[in-house]
Amino acid sequence: REVARGFAWPHGAARVVRQPRNVGLVGQWLSCNGDSDPDTDSDAREPAQSVGHKPEVVIFEDDMEVSPLFWVWLRSAWAHYRRREDLSGISLQHQHTEAASGQSHLAIANGHRPYLYKIPGSWGFSPHRRVWPKFLKWQAEKQASGYEPDDLQFRGRDTITTKWWKDMRGAGQDPRMWTQWMMRYMEDQGLFCLYPNLPGQRAFTASWNEEGEHDPGNMKGRLSTPLQTAWDASCEALPASPWRIDWDGSRIPGPERPPRERQCDLSQANVIFDGWIYRMQQRPGGVSKMWTNIVPHMAKAVRDFGGRFTHASAASVRLPGAQDVTCPELDCVSRLPGRDKVFFSSYYRGTPDACFVHAVYDHIPERTGMDVGPHSEYWPRIDNLKYAAGFLSISKSTTDDLCQLYGMCDARFVATSDNRAAPIFRPARASSIAALRRRYAIDREYFLVIGQRYEYKNYDIFWDGLALATRADPSFRDRFMVVVVGPPEHTRHALPVVNIPHLEEEELPVAYSGASAFVYTSKYEGFGMPPIEAGACGATLLLGPFYRDRMPHVFGNLSLYASDASEVEAALRRVAGGDVL
């Protein structure tokens, strides 16, 4: 504190704020709103002002060096780009990281003009005064809910924005970086950070990279990049439409379509969720888990715009943020309040008494030859298509089928969800894995199978491939076993089988983390969350033809694939040989 007080600041009024405890660098960033916090000790020598009331604000970490030109360039850049609705802020640093590969060779050949990139630059960051308060509010709410930011995906692979973050995650540790929060917010909102692109990799700020907890100090007194010390033509190059750069360093094509501020009045609306799936699935399944995770967010979004969100199946389960009523039959929708009613059914029910949004999970019956006629259990789903005002599809594959099978191809009426694993799914501790193995008598390495095993799940190729692998290498039987979670497997197979009827939600990440491979050999799915969950826990994936042929953008080369028993055998032998993806 005395060091901070003694720091000479000849540029105007100053204020020293002392945190009541060590909050770390991420805590310092997330408390940078310009206001005195009632929980902090502040030596204020000017009235407190927030970011939202200052013309320009720039946040510096320690260990920085700045160009004498930084303020002039920053104010000029804000004058040019403040009205952009896809801008999260402006960085003063040179950005070198190509996030798709994690390599330090990003080079933007646009004539040394500023560009927009998906990574926020923390070595001198000036947040947009409209965006920053919204980000801080979002971050606080997300953290309070237990959410932690995950690795963003690009073409089926994790982006690598810093090697330190990746190494810490790989070691099972919990790195904390404010930029990971900001990147998730930027990705969700379609935002970019503006960077200078000066000749010779010069910048308006640079780091000394001095030795510390997360830096070995290899720079040895040299700046990370040279500083721009002379005002020249490159400082004045501020194009009206800067290039937008993707994770792999390529230019994002097409016209700019920045997100607009949402102007929405739901004061007369009642969004009704029927909760029917909870009557059908007594234990959490894929569809019910999906709704349990997203309904609280839907309810909050509706309430934020003045509307009412009603959960009509309160007798089955309570959902946070929703107004609970017991209204199991469709005819009672007309009696619920609200001038404008929007009806979401969790399992293919429609009503003429509300604007009906049809949630579409898959087209397994149509694609696999099941009976979909008027007397089948699937007919209501198909019959209700014609009544829907819009569609919510759970995957690109399902959206494609909706277009191909039923002609529902207009993107204005079909929304495709962006699926990701819940925060609970992350690599488990070794002690937790050992405890789970003791609990269920798992006494060797195991291949994990979870869920129903209908014909289209295609598990016959797994069992047959397992037999081939065991015949080719008899040591398989002594080394491996199969853990089946769900309906028991009664058939005798080449390896011992442990049947577990049910795992609690908190046990699933542990089971995924401990598996030698997670096996999901489906011919067809709507999306299939278990592979996403298993992958988030670090499991090697052995997936069926559906994921290779219909959803290559999800896993890419991060999975083993198999279409028949011989390919399963080859994949299992790779796993046994230590080829872990």
N, C-alpha and C positions, 0 to 999 in steps of 0.2 A: 504493500500500500504506500509506504514512504517513497519507494522508487517511482511509483506512478505519480505521486504528488510532486516529486521533484523534477519530473520531466518537463523541459521547457517547450511551451507551445505558443509561438509568437503570432499565430494566425487568427486570434480571436478568443472568445470565451471558451472555457473547457470545463469538463465535469468528470470526476473520478467516481466510478461505481464499484463497490466491493461486493462480491457475491458472499452469501453467508456460509457457503461450503464449496468444495471443489466440484464444479459442474462439468469440467472438461471443456475441450474446445467446442464440441457440438453444443453444449449448454450455453456457452458464450454466444455462439452464432444465433441460436434460437431465442436468445433474450435481447437481441439487437433490434429493438423497436424504437429506441430513442427516448423512451419514457423511464422515469424512475420507478423501479419495482418496489412495492411496499415491503417486500421481504429482503431488500438489499440495503446496504449502508452507502449513502451517496453524499459526496461533497459537491453540491450543485452550485455553480457560479453563473448559471443562466436558467431561464424558465425551460422546463422540460417540453420538448416537442417530439412528436412521433414521426416516423418515416413518411406517413401519409400527408404530413403538413409541411415538409421540407421540399424545396425545388429539386435538389439532388442530394443523395446520400451515397457514400462509398464506405465499405467495410474492409478493413485491413486486418490480417492476422499478424502475429509477430514474425520476425525473421524476414521481413519484406524490405525492398528498396524501391522507391518510386521515381519516375521521371519528373523533372520540373514542369513538363508539359501536360501531365496527366489530367489536371483539372480543366484546362482549356479544351482538350480533345473530348473529354467526357461530356462537358456541357454542350459542345457542338453536336456530339452524337445523340444526346437526348433531344436536342432541338429537332433533329431530323427524324427520329424514330419513336418518339414518345407515344404517338397515336397508334402505333402497331398494336393489335390485340393478340398477337402471338409472341410477345416479347416478355420474358421473365426478368430480364436485367441485362446489364452490360458489364463485361469483364475487361480489365485492363491488361491481362496477361497474354502471353503467347500460348496457344493450346497446341500440344504436340501429340496427344493420345488419340489413336484410332481405336474406338471402343470395341468394334467388332472383333478385333484380334488382340487388343491390349498392347499393341506395339507403339513405339514412340516415333512414328513416321507420318503423321498427318500432315499433308501438304495440300493447300487449296490454291489451284492455279487459276485465279480469277483476276489477275492483274494487281495483286496486293491491295485488294479492297476488303473492307469488313465483311464478315459472313455470319450466318446464324447456325448454331450447333446445339445438339441436344444435351450437352454436359454443361452445368454451371461452373464457371471458373472462379475459384475461391481466392486466388491471389490478387485481391483488389476487385471486389464485386459490388456493383451499384444496382440494388434491386429496384424494379419498377414500383413506384409508390402505390399503384393500384393493386398489383399482384402480391407484394410482400405481406401485407396484413392478412390477405386471404390464405396465403400459404401457411403463415404462423397459426392461424385458427384451425386450418385443416390438420396440420401436424399435431397440434395439441390434442385434438379430438381423436385422431388415429392412434396416437401413443397411449391415450387413456383407455382405449378399447383393447389394448394388447397387441396391436398391429406393429410389425417391424418391416421396414422396406426390404424387398428382395431384389435379386439380380434381374435387371430388365433383359428381355429376350430380343435377339435379332436373328431371323432365319433359323430358328431352332436352337440357338446357342446363347449362353449367357454373355452379355456384354462385360468387358473388363475395363472399368474406368480407372482403377488404380490397382497395381500389383499387390499393394499392401492389403487392400480390402479382400482380394481374392485369396491371398495366402492365409489371412486370418480366418475366413469362412471355411477354407479347406481344412484347417486345423481344428475345426469345431469350436472356435472362439467366436465372440460376439463383438465385431468391430462396430464402432459408432462414428458415423460421418454425417454431417448435415447435408452434404451433397447428395447422398443416397436418398434422403427424404425429398430433397428438391427435385432430383431427377424423376422420381416416381410421380410427383405432382406435375412436373412439366410434361411427362409422357401422357398422363391422363388428360391434361388440359390442352395438349397440342402446342406447347410453348417451346421457345428457343432462347438461348443466350447469345448475345452479340459479342464477337471477338474482333480485335484489330488483326490485320494481316500484313504487317509491315515488312519491307525487304530485310533480308538477313536475320529473320526470326526476332527482330527487335520488338520491344513491347513497352508499355507505359508502367509496368511493374514487373518485378522479378523476385525470386527467392534466393537466399543464401544457402538454403538446405543445410543448416547447421545440425550437428549431431544432437539427437534427442531420442525419445522413446520409440518413435517410429521411423527414424532416419539415421542411417549409419554415418552421415556426415562425409560422404565421398567427394563432395564438391570442393572441399579444402580451401575455402575462402574465395571461390569463384561464384559469380551469379549464374542462375539457371539459364538466363538468356540476356543478351545485351539490351540496354535501355535506349529508347529513342530520346536523344538529347537536342536535336535540331528540328525546328518546324519546317517541313518541306511539303511537296505536293502529295506524298503518300498520306500525310495527316489529314488532308482535306478531301480525300477520296471517300465520299459517303454516298453510295449509290441509292437511288430511290427504292430499289428492290434487291436487297442483298441475297446472295445465294443461300439457300437452306440446305444444310449438310446432314446426311444420314449417318448412322452409327459406323458405317464402313468407309466414311470419307467421300462417298459419292454425292453428287448433287441430286436433290429431290426434284424430280421432274414435275411438269404440269403447272397450271396457274396457282397462285397463292390463294388459299381459302382460309384465312385466319378465323378462329372461333369467335363468334359474336357474344356479347353480353346477353345472357338469357333474360328475356323480359316475359315473364309468365305469371298469369293471375289464376290461381286455383281456388279462390275463395269460395266458389260455389260448387266445387268438385268433391266427390267422394270416390276415392280409389279403393276398390273392394277386392280383397284376396280371399279365395274360397277355402284355402287350407285343406282341400279334399285329400291331398296326398298323405296327410298324417293319419287319416282313417284307413288308408290302404297299406301303409308301411308302418307296422307297429314298432319296428326298430329302424334307426336311421339308415336310409339307402341313398343312392346317388342323387335322385331327384329331390327327396325331402331334405337332404343335407344342403343342396344348392339353395332351396328356398329359405332354409333357416339362416343361411349366411347372407342372402341378399335382401330379404324383407326389411330388416332394420334400416338398411341404407335407402331402400325405396320409401319407407315411411318417413324418414327424415327429410328426403328431398321433397316429398309432397307437402309436408308440414311447413318447410322453409318457404314455400310459395303460397301459403295460406290455405291449403287444402286439408281434407280429412282422409286418413288412411284407416280402413276397417279390415280387421281379420275376422272372417265369418265362421271360423271353426274353433272358437276358444275352448270348447269342451275337450278338444284333442290335445292342444298344446298352446302355450302362451308365447307370443313373439314380442320382443322389445320394440317400443315406439308405436305399436299399432293399437287402435281402439278395439278391444275384444268384444265380440258379440257371438251368440250361438245362433247361426242361421244356416243349417246344413242343406236345406232344400232351396232350389233355384228360385221358386216362386216368391220367396221372402225378400229377394233383392229389390223388388219394387217397393217394399215397405221401408227400406233403409233411407236415411236422410240424404239430401244432396240433390241439387238441381241437375248437375252433370255427373253421371256415374260412369266409371270405367271399371270393367270387370276383368280380373286376372284369374284364370283357373289354373290350378296346379296340375290338373290331369284331364284336359280335353273336354271341359263342359262349357257350354255356351248358353246365353240368355238373351232374349229380345229386350229386356228391361234395362240394358246398359250397353255402352260401347265396349265391345268384347275384344280383348287382346289375346290372341291365340298363341300360347307358348308351345313351341314345337321342339321335341327332344331328338327324335330320330324317325327314320322310315324303315325300320327293321322288318315289319310285316311285309311291306311292299317289295323290299329288296331281297327277301329270303323266301318268298313264296307262301307265307302264312295266309290264312283265310282273312280277308278284309271286307267281306260282304256285309249286308245289312244285319245279319244275325250274329256277327262276330263282336268280340269285346272292343275291337279297334274301330268299328264303324262310327261311333260318335265323334272320334277325332276327325275322320274324313268328312263326315256330314257337316260338322261345324265349321269347316274351312270357309264355306260360302257366306257365313254370318260374320266372319271376323273383320274388324276395322283395321287390324294390323297384326303383325306376327313378330314374336320374339323367338329367335332361333339360337340354339346353344352352341353351334359350330358352323364353320364355313361349309363343311360337308353336308350338314343338314340343310343349310341355305341353298346349296347347289341342288340337292334333291327336291326341295320345295319348288324350285324353278322347273326342273326337268320333269317331275312327275305331275305337277298341278298348275304349271304356268304362273306361279306367284313369283315373278322376277323383278318387280319394281322395287328398287332399293328404298324408295320413300316410305314403303309400307312394311319392309322386312328389316328388323334390327338384328344384327348378329353379335352375340355377347363375346367379350374378351375374358376367357376363363383363366384363373390362376389358383394355385393351391392356397388354402387358408394358412395363416401365420403359424399354426401349431405344427405344420409339416416342415421339419427341418432336421438335419442329422442329430441323432440321439447320442447321449453319452454312452461310453463303453459299459459303465456300471449298470445303466438302465437296460441295455441289451442283455447283459449277463443275468440280471434279475428276471427278465421275461423268459429267457431260455430255461431257467430253473423252474419257473412257475408252470410252464407247459411241457416240461420234460423233453426239451429239444437238445439232444446230446451231440449234435454234429452240425456241420455247415448245412444250410438249407436253401431250397428253392421255394419261393413264396407264391401261393395262388390264393386270391381273395375273390369272394362273391359267388353269384350264381354261375352254373356251368351249363347253360343252355347249348343247343347244338351250334348256334352261330358263334358261340364263344370259342369253338374250334379247339378245345383242349385235347381232343384225341391225338392231334399231331404232337402235343407235348409229351403225353404218356408214351406214344410210340417212339418218339425221338429219344426219350429217356431210356427206353429198353435198348435201342441201338447203341447208345453211348455206354451203357452198362455192359453190354456184350463185348464191345470193343475194348473196354477198360474196366475189368471187374473191380478195381479199387474204388470205383464210383460208389459202390454199395456200402463200403466201410467209411467213406468220407462224407457222403451227402445223404440228406433225407428231404422229403417234401412236406411243407407245412401248408395245410388247406384250411382256410378260414371261411366258414359258411356251411352249406349243406355237406354232410360227411361223404367222404369218398370210400365206398365199400369194396370196390374192385381191387384185387391184389395187383400191385405194380412192381416194377423192377427195383424201386427204392422203398424203404420204410416211409409210412405216411403218418403224420401227426394231425388229427382232426381237432380243430378249435371252432366250436359253433359260433362264437361271437367274440370280437375284441372291442373294448371300449375305445372311444375316440382318442383318448390320450395314449392308448397302447399301440395304435396303428403306426405312428411315426417310428416307434421303437422296433416294431416288426419289420417295417420297410428298411430301416437303417441296418439291421442285423443280417438281412438276406444276402446270400451270394448272388442271387438274381431274382427280380420280380417278373413273373411270367403272366402275360396277358395276350393270348394268341388269337384275338377276335378276327373274324372275317368282316364284321360290320359293327359299328357303334354309332351313337349319336355324337358323342365326344369321348366319354370314358375318363372320369376323373382319377381313378386309381393310378394310372401311369404317371400323371402329373404329380400326384401326391408322393409316389414312390421316388420319382426323379428329384423332387425337392428335398428328399431325405438322403440323397446320394446313392440310391440303389442303382445297380446295373439293370437295364431294362431288356427283356426279351419280348418283343411285340409281334403281333400277327400282321397279315397282309393289309388290313384296313389302314393301319397307321403309316405303312410304307407307301401305299398307293393313293390313298385319299387325303392324308393329312401329313405330308412330308414336311410342311412348314412348321409343325409343332416340335418334332424331335430331331429331324434331320439325321446327321450321322452320330447323334448322341445315344443311339439305341442299336441293339442287335435285332434283326428281323428274320422271320421264318414263315414260309408258306406251306411247308410239308415236314415230314418227320426227319428227313435227311438234313434239312436246313436247321431244324431244332438240334439234332445231334451235333452238327458243326458248331452251333452257337454255344451249347453246353460245354463242349470241349474247350472252346476259347475261354469261357468263364473258369473252368477248372484249371486252365493254364495260367490264370492270373491276368487275362486280358479284360480289364475293368474299364467300362466307359463312364 
